[in-house]
Amino acid sequence: MRPALAYRSLALALGAALLCAGCSVIDGPVLDPKGPITLAERDLLFQAIGIMMIVIIPVFVMAALFMWRYRGTNKSARYTPNLAYYWPAEVLVWGVPAAIIVWLGLHLWHDTYKYDPYNQIDPSVKPLEVQAIAQDWKWLFVYPEHDVAVVNELAIPVDTPVSITITSDTVMNSLIIPALGGQIYAMAGMQTRLNLLADKPGTFWGRNVQYSGTGFANQQFQTLATSKEDFDAWMEKAKQSSQPLDAATYEKLAKPSEKVPVTYYSGVEPGLFDKIIAKYSHGDVDREPHAAHADSAAEPAE
Amino acid sequence: MDFFGRLTIDSLPFYSAIAASGAGVTVLGALSVMAVITYFGAWRLVLFDWVSSIDHKKIGIMYVMVALVMLMRGFIDAAMMRSQQAIAYNNEGYLPPDHFDQIFSSHGTIMIFFMAMPFLSGLINLIMPQQIGSRDVAFPFMNSISLWLTTAGAGLVLISLVIGKFSTAGWTGYPPYSGSQFTPGVGVDYWLWAVLISGIGSTMSGINFLVTIVKCRAPGMTMFRLPLFTWTVFVTSILMIFAFPALTVACGALMLDRTLGFHFFTNEAGGNMMNYINLFWLWGHPEVYILILPAFGVFSEVVAVFSQKRLFGYISLVLATMAIGILSFTVWLHHFFTMGSSARVNSFFGTMTTIIAVPTGVKVFDWLLTMYRGRIIFKPPMLYTLGFLVTFVIGGLSGVLLALPPIDYLMHNTTFLIAHFHNMIIPGVLFGYLAGYMFWFPKAFGFKLNEWWGAASFWCWIIGFYLAFMPLYVLGLLGMPRRMEHYEIAAWQPHLIVAAIGAFIIFLGIVCLGVQLAVSIRDRNKALDLTGDPWNGRSLEWATSSPAAPYNFAVVPQVQSIDAWWDMRRAASLMSRPAEYEDISIPKNTFIGAVIGGAGFVFGFAMVWYIWWLAILCLAVIFVAIVIRASDDDTDYVMPASEVKKIEDARFAQLAKAPKNEMADDPGFAGQPMPEPST
């Protein structure tokens, strides 16, 4: 195949891919965040892409330039068959990537502490506590302060930090609401935590993203981020539910099922979340099983 | 106790038309291979020249054949996934979840364990001993066992399509989902035994390659004169030896959980799934370097030969390879930053991961600088190398992004991750192996592969790759999780349709590879490699005839520099013939390797179906086979000097007829090696 034709088809393929990228990605959950966590994670993404262009662009330029200039048929180009070492080049090829990685590493270290999902978003404000329990194939959210539980729907007030403690009553799951922030695994017998905040009202999808069996694709829910008043109204509605979530109801709910409609429960079995963890851990409920987290919280998180 | 364990007539796939046709294709494929062998009356040849062979070159060829067959099977899985996702917006598509889940599990398992690993072992077996001037690998018989154990594992994956079902737990088999409580059928057991049995083969391969490089080098071949491909094999072998036991332990413990009711990784009774996940990735991350380092080695050879120039930065490339090898053991936790580990743990593993980008970047620049002031000839292996250079850095970029824990929290488990690792594995690993396949094919068979079809396959692969995987990056930014059998977000579908088109173009690339092989065999007499050095090569494998004699080198070469063959030709020293040849001792063919592999296959099958008596019988067969082999003191035969002389005479007569290098007619040819210009 002739090189010229080859370059054209490659350019065509790249163009098609870019065009495809252009449409609809702008309003995707990651590039159009609805909360400060996703926003910060997105900005780090852009920064990192930007800094890495320092090495990526030279590779593209050098590849194209050398392929053309030093093609075998171009007898006018310089040919030095024994050139195998040139120390300034060696310094550059080690030094530049290393410098970029130092820069990235510093940002990585700083941002990993700053955006640790376990960090409280605003220590001066008491966050809304939610307990998330992964089941086959649905999510149960418990509001312990309100004595309310709901399946496959999460309501939160805008501009209020939310602290979600997570466990699983089945296989490993992973909870994410991409418009608001990243994911954390849900594991049986263990508790994990995710701190989020919505700074714009709206309805954002969330789901399990850790493959968990045949119902996996249907394991999703909507997050309703509303004003404080609307949140209170939602809570009132939930409290009107005639159905309590006692041990027997829970047992039935925990059985594998798919596409379970949003269901509200008023009156939750006391200590339900801890009992689910205890079921798998010899009755030992360690509220923060990852001891390392105790000291990471003590780090200056800024 | 049931005589056939849990195997019943209901295990046959008559419950679904798609499953039944998959089984049909598998059975038909096996039958037609047997029919072809029978038609050509080639059973004797197949059995006595190939199956029983312990010649490293034949073993290498058989490995690559396994890899190409499994590549097709793995691609069919990929095509089914892509087409399912392209149509499954707001509907169930044509694959039920249970079937879709088996397909993504078998796709990953096949591509990593039974396409990439055999391809890698095949190229290493074929070339590495010749590159270091050796007559064979250190342990030729163990080599045969490795081959047949790998084939046994591949066979278990294939037969799961016909009898029973395959795993639905993904190629990583995460517990507790893969435990007997959640997936009680035979699927995960098929996966476990395929991985366990082939993993033993891979560990033995690693030992074999490492000892070969350490002990079997020709005189003068010091470590810092090893060709780069052999250097990468050296590091890869060390990684194999240290990483595979972690996988064997993880899978062994999971097998005990499933088969005997242990509690290593269960939810209850003190099990902890994260122990499995740590062990799995303690193997899994070095594994990606096990796969990619030899491909880097191929690129290093190809870029120097087709730029007609010495490799730039040899020492840097060696050091970078070593650095990658060591660092690969320090990053495994980046596969699960999201388990709730602390910022301290995550930032350590994140930083170590980004550090790997430095030696990798060094390699990319050194390859580019090898092209600088060269005379580049665009043969298919070089096309694959150039496609790799440009595409791979995009994968490197997304890899560094995923190494930053705050970004990983968002992108983990999405198709962004899928796009990333395919962006490393297709251009990095597969392009490298295909470049090696086209580069070294003449060395294996004595004729060159058709270049037009080779170039066509390259363009289909690279265009198909961009179309299939760039949309997956976008889908990751749109939040699409991996392993979605259907979905309800309309914005995802256009990207998935483009990805399916990309998969179709990749399919054309695979067709081109098939046509290339067929056309090349048909026209082989027009593309014969008479000199043994079809590309004006630089390293010692081009000093042998194509295909190489059973002993590779009649006279063990004396190595004086890095580009050993190039410099020998420059000094015109190798072409002189010795006055007298010596007797050469060559290992005899034996069926024991194949018997052990076959017994391993039946053992795996018996364990999957709980047919205990058969499993014990197979272990006994393996034991007896090893005892028989161990008590056999007559494993070699001596090829007398007269026969060596006959082979070599024929070779030199052939060389006399072809005085010119085959590359000399290329318009870009820059000349045979000449004494260094005094500048």
Contacts between the chains, C-beta under 8 A, distances in Angstrom:
chain1	res1	chain2	res2	distance
A	1	B	452	7.4
A	1	B	455	4.5
A	1	B	456	6.8
A	1	B	459	6.3
A	3	B	378	6.4
A	6	B	455	8.0
A	6	B	459	6.4
A	9	B	459	6.2
A	9	B	463	6.2
A	10	B	462	6.9
A	10	B	463	7.0
A	12	B	463	7.9
A	13	B	462	7.5
A	13	B	463	4.2
A	13	B	466	4.6
A	13	B	467	6.1
A	14	B	466	6.2
A	16	B	466	8.0
A	16	B	467	6.6
A	16	B	498	7.3
A	17	B	466	5.1
A	17	B	467	6.4
A	17	B	470	3.7
A	17	B	471	7.0
A	17	B	498	7.6
A	18	B	470	7.8
A	20	B	470	7.2
A	20	B	471	5.6
A	20	B	474	6.7
A	20	B	494	6.9
A	20	B	495	6.1
A	20	B	498	5.1
A	21	B	470	6.8
A	21	B	471	7.6
A	21	B	473	7.5
A	21	B	474	4.7
A	23	B	494	7.1
A	24	B	478	7.3
A	24	B	491	4.6
A	24	B	494	7.3
A	25	B	474	5.2
A	25	B	477	5.6
A	25	B	478	6.3
A	28	B	477	5.2
A	28	B	478	3.9
A	28	B	479	6.5
A	28	B	491	7.1
A	29	B	478	7.1
A	29	B	479	4.6
A	30	B	410	5.9
A	30	B	411	7.9
A	30	B	476	7.9
A	30	B	477	4.7
A	30	B	478	7.4
A	30	B	479	6.4
A	31	B	477	5.9
A	38	B	410	6.7
A	40	B	406	6.9
A	41	B	406	4.7
A	41	B	407	5.7
A	41	B	409	6.6
A	41	B	410	5.1
A	42	B	410	7.8
A	44	B	404	6.1
A	44	B	406	5.5
A	44	B	407	5.9
A	45	B	401	6.1
A	45	B	404	8.0
A	45	B	407	5.2
A	48	B	400	6.6
A	48	B	401	5.6
A	48	B	404	6.1
A	48	B	407	7.3
A	49	B	397	6.8
A	49	B	401	7.1
A	52	B	397	5.3
A	52	B	400	6.3
A	55	B	361	5.8
A	55	B	393	7.6
A	56	B	393	5.4
A	56	B	394	7.6
A	56	B	397	5.9
A	59	B	364	6.0
A	59	B	365	7.6
A	59	B	368	6.8
A	59	B	389	7.0
A	59	B	390	7.3
A	59	B	393	4.9
A	60	B	390	6.5
A	60	B	393	7.7
A	62	B	365	7.9
A	62	B	368	4.6
A	62	B	372	7.8
A	63	B	368	6.3
A	63	B	386	6.7
A	63	B	389	5.5
A	63	B	390	5.3
A	66	B	368	6.3
A	66	B	371	4.3
A	66	B	372	5.7
A	66	B	374	7.9
A	66	B	376	7.4
A	67	B	371	7.2
A	67	B	376	6.5
A	67	B	386	6.4
A	70	B	307	7.2
A	70	B	371	5.9
A	70	B	372	6.8
A	70	B	373	6.4
A	70	B	374	5.1
A	70	B	375	6.6
A	70	B	376	5.2
A	71	B	375	7.9
A	71	B	376	5.4
A	71	B	378	7.4
A	71	B	668	6.7
A	72	B	308	7.3
A	72	B	375	4.4
A	72	B	376	5.6
A	72	B	377	4.6
A	72	B	378	7.9
A	72	B	666	6.9
A	72	B	667	6.7
A	72	B	668	1.7
A	72	B	669	6.9
A	72	B	670	6.9
A	73	B	667	5.0
A	73	B	668	5.2
A	77	B	373	7.3
A	77	B	375	8.0
A	78	B	373	5.1
A	79	B	308	8.0
A	79	B	309	7.9
A	79	B	373	6.0
A	79	B	374	7.0
A	79	B	375	5.6
A	79	B	670	6.2
A	80	B	309	7.3
A	80	B	373	4.5
A	81	B	308	6.2
A	81	B	309	4.9
A	81	B	310	6.7
A	81	B	374	7.5
A	81	B	670	6.9
A	82	B	309	7.8
A	82	B	310	5.6
A	82	B	676	6.2
A	83	B	309	6.9
A	83	B	310	7.0
A	83	B	312	6.9
A	83	B	372	7.6
A	83	B	373	5.9
A	84	B	310	4.0
A	84	B	311	6.5
A	84	B	312	5.7
A	84	B	313	7.4
A	84	B	314	6.5
A	85	B	312	7.3
A	85	B	313	6.7
A	85	B	314	7.8
A	85	B	315	7.9
A	86	B	312	8.0
A	86	B	369	7.9
A	89	B	312	7.7
A	89	B	313	7.5
A	89	B	365	7.8
A	89	B	369	5.9
A	90	B	313	6.1
A	90	B	316	5.7
A	92	B	365	7.7
A	93	B	313	7.2
A	93	B	316	7.0
A	93	B	361	7.1
A	93	B	362	5.0
A	93	B	365	3.9
A	93	B	366	6.4
A	93	B	369	7.6
A	94	B	316	7.2
A	94	B	358	7.1
A	94	B	362	5.7
A	96	B	361	7.9
A	97	B	357	6.3
A	97	B	358	4.6
A	97	B	361	3.7
A	97	B	362	6.8
A	98	B	358	5.2
A	101	B	354	5.1
A	101	B	355	5.9
A	101	B	357	6.1
A	101	B	358	5.5
A	104	B	354	5.4
A	104	B	400	6.9
A	104	B	404	7.4
A	105	B	351	4.8
A	105	B	354	6.0
A	105	B	355	7.6
A	107	B	404	7.7
A	108	B	347	6.1
A	108	B	350	5.0
A	108	B	351	5.9
A	108	B	354	6.5
A	108	B	403	7.5
A	108	B	404	5.2
A	108	B	405	7.2
A	109	B	347	4.6
A	109	B	351	6.6
A	111	B	404	7.1
A	111	B	405	7.9
A	111	B	406	5.0
A	112	B	343	4.9
A	112	B	346	5.3
A	112	B	347	4.0
A	112	B	350	6.2
A	112	B	404	7.6
A	112	B	405	4.6
A	112	B	406	6.3
A	113	B	343	4.4
A	113	B	347	6.8
A	115	B	406	4.4
A	115	B	409	7.7
A	116	B	342	7.2
A	116	B	343	4.2
A	116	B	346	7.9
A	117	B	340	7.8
A	117	B	409	6.4
A	118	B	340	7.5
A	118	B	342	7.6
A	118	B	343	8.0
A	170	B	182	7.6
A	171	B	174	8.0
A	171	B	176	5.1
A	171	B	177	4.0
A	171	B	182	5.6
A	171	B	267	7.9
A	172	B	174	6.3
A	172	B	176	6.9
A	172	B	177	6.9
A	172	B	273	5.8
A	174	B	338	6.2
A	174	B	412	7.5
A	174	B	413	5.8
A	176	B	410	7.8
A	176	B	413	7.8
A	176	B	479	7.8
A	178	B	410	6.3
A	178	B	479	4.0
A	181	B	409	7.0
A	181	B	410	7.6
A	182	B	338	7.1
A	182	B	406	7.0
A	182	B	408	7.5
A	182	B	409	2.2
A	182	B	410	4.6
A	182	B	412	7.6
A	183	B	338	5.3
A	183	B	409	5.8
A	183	B	410	7.5
A	183	B	412	6.2
A	183	B	413	6.8
A	184	B	338	5.5
A	184	B	339	7.8
A	184	B	340	5.6
A	184	B	409	7.5
A	185	B	336	7.4
A	185	B	338	5.5
A	185	B	339	5.0
A	185	B	340	6.4
A	187	B	273	6.6
A	187	B	274	7.2
A	187	B	339	7.5
A	188	B	176	6.9
A	188	B	267	4.0
A	189	B	267	6.2
A	189	B	268	7.8
A	189	B	272	8.0
A	190	B	340	7.6
A	192	B	339	7.5
A	192	B	340	3.8
A	193	B	340	7.1
A	205	B	479	7.6
A	205	B	489	7.6
A	207	B	481	6.9
A	209	B	412	7.6
A	209	B	413	4.0
A	209	B	414	6.7
A	209	B	481	4.0
A	209	B	482	7.7
A	210	B	174	7.9
A	210	B	413	5.9
A	211	B	101	7.7
A	211	B	170	6.0
A	211	B	177	7.6
A	211	B	482	7.3
A	211	B	483	4.4
A	212	B	177	6.2
A	213	B	101	7.7
A	213	B	168	7.4
A	213	B	177	6.5
A	213	B	182	6.8
A	214	B	97	4.0
A	214	B	98	5.7
A	214	B	101	6.9
A	214	B	168	7.8
A	215	B	97	7.4
A	216	B	97	7.4
A	216	B	483	6.7
A	216	B	484	7.7
A	216	B	485	7.4
A	217	B	97	6.9
A	217	B	484	5.1
A	217	B	485	4.8
A	217	B	486	5.3
A	217	B	487	6.6
A	220	B	488	7.8
A	279	B	268	7.9
A	280	B	267	4.9
A	280	B	268	5.6
A	282	B	270	7.3
A	290	B	340	5.7
A	290	B	341	6.5
A	290	B	342	6.3
A	292	B	341	6.8
A	292	B	342	3.8
A	292	B	344	6.3
A	292	B	345	6.0
A	293	B	340	7.6
A	293	B	342	4.8
A	295	B	342	7.5
A	295	B	344	7.5
A	296	B	342	3.8
A	296	B	343	4.7
A	296	B	344	5.4
A	299	B	343	7.0
A	299	B	344	7.7
